Amino acid sequence: MDSAGSPGFGVGAQDSRLRSESALIGPVPAPGLHVMSWNIRRRSFALHPRRADQWRRRAPGVRSLLKTERPALLGVQEALADQAGFVAESLGGGHRFVGHGRGPRGHGEASPIYYDTERLELLDWEQRALSDTPHHPGSRSWGNLIPRIMVVARFRDRATATTFLAVNTHLDHLSLSSRLSSVESIRELITGSELPGVVLGDMNAGPRSAPIRELLRGQALVDAWAVAERRESPEWGTFANYQEPRRDRARIDWIMATPQVRVSRAVINTRRGPRGWASDHLPVQAVLHLDEAGGAR
């Protein structure tokens, strides 16, 4: 179900020094589909959080970037319930989202998928634990100390009549075993479907890592950045940690797609908010053309 029925989750080449109010991609005409993945950093519960980490300072930057870019499909990671609602409000009334917290009762951090209802029709969705018991909320199996999840949604593109799968996830930051088992579950989901697919997420893994190599093995999925016809920024490390972006750090936030999907543009967004960095991660964006994927119509 969409967030209307989820308690606490309302329905709902650039230089890093040049950050204007103009969009890097913004709304795009069909058949292009603007897709974004962004770890917005959960609100800190520390008694004295570092200044850069304070949500009240970061929230205006999150809102400003989303209002400017307005992706048609967005995967967010680390969203607490109030932050998930804030993202929906920032995107505007035409956007809804699915997904809830990863805990046994649906509380805690979430990885919701947001979508523009004027462009995309939600057909169905589910949230799975990344564990041996995927339909047991809050379950853990593979070495991760905290629950990990993926949100899976099936959409129909109103502009092209293409039906496709979208997956959003946030892999474990400590356990390699957990990351490897998690990507096996995602791969199995994608390869088991005849639909074109899009995978979004903070993978906590760089391009040369074993989990990413496994996800891309045999071209079950392709890296949108690598296959993009046009890259409109340097390949910044996406975990900037509230500092100036650097190219010598890994890109750990991802947009992937099944190989039939054409990627016309890709960018890593280094725009700062009015009061500093909006998150310790940088958003990644791409323009996909799913109408060329031969999906169900």
C-alpha positions as CSV (number, residue, x, y, z in Angstrom):
1,M,0.0,0.0,0.0
2,D,1.2,3.6,-0.4
3,S,1.9,5.9,2.5
4,A,-1.7,6.9,2.9
5,G,-2.1,3.7,4.9
6,S,1.2,3.8,6.8
7,P,1.2,5.3,10.3
8,G,3.8,8.1,10.6
9,F,4.6,8.2,6.9
10,G,2.3,10.7,5.2
11,V,1.4,10.0,1.6
12,G,2.8,11.2,0.3
13,A,30.7,18.6,-15.8
14,Q,30.0,20.8,-12.6
15,D,32.7,22.3,-10.4
16,S,32.0,21.7,-6.7
17,R,32.5,25.4,-6.0
18,L,29.7,26.5,-8.4
19,R,26.4,25.9,-6.8
20,S,23.5,27.9,-8.2
21,E,19.8,27.7,-7.7
22,S,19.4,26.2,-11.1
23,A,18.7,22.5,-11.5
24,L,21.4,20.1,-12.7
25,I,18.7,18.0,-14.3
26,G,15.3,19.1,-13.0
27,P,12.0,17.9,-14.5
28,V,12.6,16.3,-17.9
29,P,10.1,15.6,-20.7
30,A,9.0,12.1,-21.5
31,P,10.2,9.5,-22.4
32,G,13.1,10.5,-20.1
33,L,12.7,9.7,-16.5
34,H,14.6,11.6,-13.9
35,V,15.8,9.3,-11.1
36,M,17.7,10.1,-7.9
37,S,19.2,8.2,-5.0
38,W,20.1,10.1,-1.8
39,N,21.0,9.1,1.7
40,I,19.7,12.2,3.6
41,R,21.3,11.2,6.9
42,R,19.0,10.3,9.8
43,R,18.3,13.0,12.4
44,S,20.9,12.6,15.2
45,F,19.8,11.7,18.7
46,A,23.1,12.8,20.3
47,L,22.9,15.2,23.1
48,H,25.4,17.5,21.4
49,P,25.5,16.6,17.7
50,R,28.2,18.2,15.6
51,R,27.0,21.4,14.1
52,A,27.1,20.1,10.5
53,D,24.9,17.1,11.5
54,Q,22.0,19.0,13.0
55,W,18.8,18.3,11.1
56,R,17.5,21.8,11.7
57,R,20.5,23.2,9.8
58,R,20.4,20.5,7.1
59,A,16.6,20.4,6.4
60,P,16.5,23.7,4.4
61,G,19.2,22.3,2.1
62,V,17.3,19.0,1.6
63,R,14.1,20.9,0.8
64,S,15.8,23.4,-1.6
65,L,17.6,20.7,-3.6
66,L,14.5,18.5,-3.9
67,K,12.2,21.5,-4.9
68,T,14.8,22.4,-7.6
69,E,15.5,18.9,-9.0
70,R,12.1,17.3,-8.6
71,P,13.0,13.7,-9.6
72,A,10.1,11.6,-10.9
73,L,11.5,8.6,-9.0
74,L,13.5,9.0,-5.8
75,G,15.1,6.5,-3.4
76,V,15.9,7.9,0.0
77,Q,18.0,6.2,2.7
78,E,18.2,6.8,6.5
79,A,14.8,8.6,6.7
80,L,13.1,8.6,10.0
81,A,9.3,9.1,10.0
82,D,9.3,12.9,10.3
83,Q,12.1,13.2,7.7
84,A,10.2,10.9,5.2
85,G,7.2,13.2,5.5
86,F,9.4,16.3,5.1
87,V,10.9,14.9,1.9
88,A,7.3,14.3,0.5
89,E,6.3,17.8,1.4
90,S,9.5,19.2,-0.2
91,L,8.8,17.4,-3.5
92,G,5.2,18.7,-3.7
93,G,1.7,17.5,-3.6
94,G,2.0,15.3,-6.8
95,H,4.5,13.0,-5.1
96,R,3.7,10.0,-2.9
97,F,5.9,7.4,-1.3
98,V,6.0,3.8,-0.1
99,G,8.1,2.2,2.6
100,H,8.3,2.3,6.4
101,G,10.9,1.8,9.1
102,R,13.0,-1.3,9.2
103,G,12.1,-2.3,12.7
104,P,9.7,-5.1,13.7
105,R,6.8,-2.7,14.1
106,G,7.7,-0.5,11.1
107,H,9.7,2.1,13.2
108,G,13.2,3.4,12.7
109,E,15.2,4.2,9.6
110,A,13.4,3.7,6.3
111,S,14.4,3.5,2.6
112,P,11.2,4.9,1.0
113,I,10.6,5.2,-2.7
114,Y,9.0,8.5,-3.9
115,Y,7.2,8.8,-7.2
116,D,5.5,11.5,-9.2
117,T,1.9,10.4,-9.5
118,E,1.4,12.4,-12.7
119,R,4.0,10.4,-14.4
120,L,4.0,7.0,-12.6
121,E,1.2,4.8,-11.5
122,L,2.0,2.5,-8.5
123,L,0.8,-1.0,-9.3
124,D,2.0,-2.7,-6.1
125,W,4.8,-2.7,-3.6
126,E,6.4,-4.6,-0.7
127,Q,9.1,-4.2,1.8
128,R,11.4,-7.2,2.5
129,A,14.0,-7.8,5.2
130,L,17.4,-8.6,3.8
131,S,17.7,-11.8,5.7
132,D,16.8,-15.5,5.5
133,T,13.3,-14.6,6.5
134,P,12.5,-11.6,4.2
135,H,8.9,-11.4,5.2
136,H,9.7,-11.2,8.9
137,P,10.0,-7.5,9.7
138,G,13.1,-6.6,11.6
139,S,14.8,-9.9,11.0
140,R,18.6,-10.3,10.7
141,S,20.7,-13.2,9.4
142,W,23.9,-12.4,7.6
143,G,26.2,-10.6,10.0
144,N,24.5,-7.3,10.2
145,L,23.8,-6.0,13.7
146,I,20.8,-3.9,12.7
147,P,18.0,-4.9,10.3
148,R,18.5,-4.1,6.6
149,I,15.7,-3.9,4.0
150,M,14.8,-3.3,0.4
151,V,11.6,-1.7,-0.8
152,V,10.3,-3.1,-4.1
153,A,7.7,-1.3,-6.2
154,R,6.1,-2.0,-9.6
155,F,5.2,1.1,-11.6
156,R,3.5,1.8,-14.9
157,D,4.9,4.8,-16.7
158,R,1.9,6.8,-17.8
159,A,3.8,8.5,-20.6
160,T,5.2,5.3,-22.3
161,A,2.9,2.5,-20.9
162,T,6.1,0.7,-19.8
163,T,5.9,-1.3,-16.6
164,F,9.0,-1.6,-14.5
165,L,10.4,-2.6,-11.1
166,A,12.1,-0.2,-8.8
167,V,14.2,-1.3,-5.8
168,N,15.6,0.9,-3.1
169,T,18.0,-0.3,-0.4
170,H,20.7,0.6,2.1
171,L,23.3,-2.1,2.6
172,D,25.1,-2.8,5.9
173,H,28.2,-0.6,6.6
174,L,30.1,-3.1,8.7
175,S,29.5,-6.6,7.4
176,L,30.8,-7.7,4.0
177,S,29.0,-11.0,4.4
178,S,25.7,-9.1,4.8
179,R,26.4,-6.9,1.8
180,L,27.2,-9.9,-0.4
181,S,24.1,-11.9,0.7
182,S,22.0,-8.8,0.3
183,V,23.1,-8.2,-3.3
184,E,22.4,-11.8,-4.1
185,S,18.8,-11.3,-3.0
186,I,18.5,-8.1,-5.1
187,R,20.1,-9.9,-8.1
188,E,17.7,-12.8,-7.8
189,L,14.7,-10.4,-7.7
190,I,15.9,-8.6,-10.8
191,T,16.8,-11.6,-12.9
192,G,13.6,-13.4,-11.8
193,S,11.5,-10.7,-13.4
194,E,10.8,-10.1,-17.1
195,L,10.4,-6.4,-16.4
196,P,13.0,-3.7,-16.8
197,G,14.4,-2.7,-13.4
198,V,16.0,0.2,-11.6
199,V,18.0,-0.3,-8.4
200,L,18.8,2.6,-6.1
201,G,20.7,2.7,-2.9
202,D,23.5,3.4,-0.6
203,M,25.5,0.2,-1.1
204,N,28.3,1.1,1.3
205,A,30.5,-0.3,-1.5
206,G,32.6,1.2,-4.2
207,P,32.9,0.3,-7.9
208,R,35.7,-2.3,-7.4
209,S,34.2,-4.0,-4.4
210,A,33.0,-7.6,-4.4
211,P,29.3,-6.7,-3.7
212,I,29.2,-4.3,-6.7
213,R,31.0,-6.8,-9.0
214,E,28.4,-9.3,-8.0
215,L,25.5,-7.0,-8.7
216,L,26.9,-6.2,-12.2
217,R,28.0,-9.7,-13.0
218,G,26.8,-10.9,-16.4
219,Q,25.1,-7.5,-16.9
220,A,22.1,-8.5,-14.9
221,L,22.4,-4.8,-14.1
222,V,24.5,-2.0,-15.4
223,D,26.0,1.1,-13.6
224,A,24.1,4.1,-14.8
225,W,27.1,6.3,-14.3
226,A,29.3,4.1,-16.4
227,V,26.9,3.7,-19.4
228,A,25.6,7.3,-19.4
229,E,25.8,9.0,-22.7
230,R,26.7,12.2,-20.9
231,R,28.2,12.7,-17.4
232,E,27.6,16.2,-16.2
233,S,30.0,16.2,-13.2
234,P,33.2,14.6,-12.1
235,E,33.0,11.2,-10.4
236,W,32.9,12.5,-6.9
237,G,33.1,10.3,-3.9
238,T,29.5,10.3,-2.7
239,F,30.2,10.0,1.1
240,A,31.7,13.5,1.4
241,N,31.0,13.7,5.2
242,Y,30.0,17.4,5.1
243,Q,33.3,18.3,3.4
244,E,34.3,19.5,0.0
245,P,33.7,16.6,-2.4
246,R,36.8,14.6,-3.5
247,R,37.5,12.4,-6.6
248,D,39.8,10.1,-4.7
249,R,37.0,8.7,-2.6
250,A,34.7,5.9,-3.6
251,R,31.2,6.4,-5.2
252,I,29.1,4.3,-2.8
253,D,25.7,5.6,-3.8
254,W,24.2,4.0,-6.9
255,I,21.7,4.0,-9.7
256,M,21.6,0.8,-11.6
257,A,19.3,-0.5,-14.3
258,T,18.8,-3.5,-16.5
259,P,20.9,-3.3,-19.6
260,Q,18.1,-2.6,-22.0
261,V,17.5,0.8,-20.3
262,R,19.2,3.7,-22.0
263,V,20.9,6.2,-19.7
264,S,21.2,9.6,-21.4
265,R,22.6,11.7,-18.5
266,A,24.2,11.2,-15.1
267,V,25.4,13.6,-12.4
268,I,26.6,13.6,-8.8
269,N,25.1,16.7,-7.2
270,T,27.4,18.9,-5.1
271,R,25.0,21.7,-4.4
272,R,25.2,23.0,-0.8
273,G,22.2,24.2,1.2
274,P,21.6,27.7,2.5
275,R,23.1,26.7,5.9
276,G,25.7,24.1,4.8
277,W,25.7,20.6,3.5
278,A,22.3,19.0,3.4
279,S,23.6,15.5,4.1
280,D,26.9,13.7,4.6
281,H,26.1,12.0,1.3
282,L,25.8,13.5,-2.2
283,P,22.7,12.7,-4.3
284,V,23.3,10.8,-7.5
285,Q,20.9,11.4,-10.5
286,A,20.3,10.0,-13.9
287,V,17.9,10.3,-16.8
288,L,16.7,6.9,-17.9
289,H,14.7,5.9,-21.0
290,L,12.7,2.8,-19.9
291,D,10.6,2.9,-23.1
292,E,13.6,1.3,-24.9
293,A,13.7,-1.6,-22.5
294,G,11.0,-3.7,-24.0
295,G,9.1,-3.8,-20.8
296,A,5.5,-5.1,-20.4
297,R,2.9,-2.7,-21.9
